[in-house]
Amino acid sequence: MPIFDALSTAQLDHLVYLAVLGSVLTGYLLISMRGRVHTMLRHAVLWALLITGVAAAYGLWDNLQYSTVAVQSAEGDGVVLRRGYDGQYHLTLELTGPSGQPHPVRFIIDTGASDMVLTREDAFKLGFGPTSLQYLGTARTANGVTRTAQVTLDQVTLQGHVSQRVRALVNEGDLHASLLGMGYLERFARIEIMRDRLRIVF
């Protein structure tokens, strides 16, 4: 599979900005070393390269901010999420399991799924030990079929909105992040997706 097929549009933009910056630096060095170039012309070209470099750096910084600022924020009667650099919406919930201690868990929102699916690492942090998980179910993922164990969370909290006894699944396979399906999100009044933002209305 060609490498560019595996890259998102944002990642391609990132590569373009890096290529432009590299070209600017290379061009600057080449022109600076050529003493035969007329002084005024050289200065004009150098200024043009400098402006192009600043513009490319600004675009690259904007892209980097786009990834780091992809967080949730309270807005009126709900929460607003900004799409991350990976093209996904991320939501952090405070979960309480058998340990009795609330822990923040960062989810990727999967609007095509119905269940809340925890990675084994997140499940262990909440107090679900390896011996307490019974992998009796199955789920189909991008990596094939994997086994799942059903658990019940004592409490799930989002910005003061508390849900009791929430059902979740623990994925036996390797997940890079826990997934949040519509089963939990449907507890709220409304879900709105507007371009690069997702709004959860309480």
C-alpha positions in Angstrom: 0.0 0.0 0.0 1.5 3.4 -0.9 2.6 5.4 2.1 0.5 8.4 1.1 -2.7 6.3 1.1 -2.1 5.7 4.9 -1.7 9.4 5.6 -4.6 11.7 6.6 -5.1 15.0 4.9 -3.8 16.8 8.0 -0.6 14.6 8.0 0.0 15.4 4.3 -0.4 19.1 5.1 2.2 18.7 7.8 4.6 17.1 5.4 4.0 19.9 2.9 4.8 22.5 5.5 8.0 20.6 6.4 9.0 20.4 2.7 8.4 24.1 2.2 10.5 24.9 5.3 13.3 22.7 4.0 13.2 24.3 0.6 13.3 27.8 2.2 16.4 26.9 4.3 18.1 25.3 1.3 17.4 28.3 -0.9 18.6 30.7 1.7 21.9 28.9 2.0 22.4 28.6 -1.7 21.7 32.3 -2.3 23.7 33.5 0.6 26.8 31.7 -0.7 26.5 33.1 -4.2 28.4 36.4 -4.1 27.8 37.1 -7.8 24.1 37.8 -7.2 23.4 41.5 -7.4 22.9 42.8 -3.8 19.5 44.3 -4.3 18.2 41.2 -6.1 19.6 39.0 -3.5 18.0 41.0 -0.7 14.7 40.9 -2.5 14.8 37.1 -3.0 16.0 36.6 0.6 13.0 38.7 1.9 10.7 36.6 -0.3 12.1 33.4 1.1 11.9 34.8 4.7 8.2 35.7 4.2 7.5 32.3 2.7 9.3 30.6 5.6 7.3 32.5 8.2 4.1 31.6 6.4 5.0 27.9 6.3 6.1 28.0 10.0 2.8 29.6 10.9 0.9 26.9 9.1 3.0 24.2 10.7 2.5 25.8 14.2 -1.3 26.0 13.5 -1.4 22.4 12.6 0.5 21.5 15.8 -1.8 23.6 17.9 -4.7 21.9 16.1 -3.6 18.6 17.6 -2.8 19.9 21.1 -5.9 22.1 21.3 -8.1 19.2 20.4 -9.6 19.0 23.8 -13.0 19.3 25.4 -14.3 22.5 26.8 -17.4 23.5 28.7 -19.9 25.6 26.8 -23.2 26.6 28.3 -25.2 23.5 28.9 -22.8 21.1 27.3 -19.3 20.1 26.2 -17.6 21.0 22.9 -14.9 18.8 21.4 -12.6 19.9 18.6 -11.5 17.3 16.1 -7.9 16.1 16.8 -5.0 16.0 14.5 -5.7 12.3 14.0 -9.1 13.1 12.6 -10.9 11.8 15.7 -12.9 13.3 18.5 -11.5 12.7 22.0 -13.4 12.8 25.2 -12.2 12.4 28.8 -14.6 10.8 31.3 -14.1 10.2 35.0 -14.8 6.5 35.6 -15.2 4.7 38.9 -14.7 0.9 39.0 -14.1 -1.8 41.7 -11.2 0.3 43.1 -13.7 2.9 44.3 -11.4 5.7 43.1 -12.4 7.8 40.1 -9.9 7.8 37.3 -9.8 10.0 34.1 -10.0 7.9 30.9 -9.5 9.4 27.5 -11.8 8.0 24.8 -12.0 8.2 21.1 -15.6 8.7 20.1 -16.9 6.1 17.7 -20.3 7.1 16.4 -20.6 3.9 14.5 -20.4 1.7 17.6 -22.9 1.2 20.5 -20.7 0.1 23.3 -18.1 1.7 25.6 -15.0 -0.4 25.1 -12.0 -0.1 27.5 -8.4 -1.1 26.8 -7.1 -3.7 29.3 -4.7 -1.0 30.7 -7.6 1.4 31.5 -9.6 -1.5 32.9 -6.8 -2.5 35.2 -6.4 1.1 36.5 -10.1 1.0 37.4 -9.6 -2.1 39.5 -10.7 -4.8 37.0 -8.0 -7.4 37.6 -7.0 -10.1 35.0 -8.7 -12.8 37.1 -12.0 -10.9 37.3 -12.4 -10.5 33.5 -14.3 -13.3 31.7 -13.8 -12.9 28.0 -17.1 -14.5 26.9 -18.1 -12.1 24.1 -16.6 -11.3 20.7 -16.2 -8.2 18.7 -15.1 -7.5 15.2 -12.4 -4.8 14.9 -10.1 -3.6 12.1 -7.5 -6.2 13.3 -10.1 -9.0 13.1 -12.2 -10.7 15.8 -11.3 -10.3 19.4 -12.7 -11.4 22.7 -14.5 -9.1 25.1 -15.4 -9.1 28.8 -18.4 -7.3 30.1 -18.0 -5.1 33.2 -20.1 -2.6 35.0 -18.8 0.8 36.0 -20.1 2.2 39.3 -20.1 5.7 38.0 -19.2 7.7 34.9 -18.9 11.5 35.2 -18.7 14.2 32.5 -18.6 17.8 33.6 -20.7 17.1 36.7 -23.2 14.9 34.7 -23.2 11.6 36.6 -24.4 8.2 35.3 -24.6 5.2 37.6 -24.0 1.5 36.8 -22.8 1.9 33.2 -22.1 -1.2 31.1 -18.8 -1.4 29.3 -16.7 -4.0 27.5 -13.0 -4.7 28.0 -11.2 -5.6 24.8 -8.7 -8.5 25.1 -6.8 -7.4 22.0 -4.6 -4.4 21.6 -6.3 -1.1 21.4 -4.4 2.1 21.2 -7.2 3.9 23.1 -10.5 3.2 24.7 -13.6 3.7 22.5 -16.8 5.5 23.3 -19.9 4.4 21.4 -23.4 5.9 21.2 -24.8 3.8 24.1 -23.3 6.3 26.6 -23.7 9.4 24.4 -27.5 8.7 23.9 -27.9 9.5 27.6 -27.6 13.2 26.7 -30.2 15.5 25.2 -28.5 16.1 21.9 -25.3 15.4 19.9 -24.3 17.9 17.2 -21.5 17.6 14.7 -20.5 20.9 13.1 -17.5 20.8 10.7 -14.5 20.1 13.0 -16.5 20.2 16.3 -18.8 17.9 18.2 -21.1 19.3 20.8 -22.7 17.2 23.6 -25.8 19.0 25.0 -26.8 17.9 28.5 
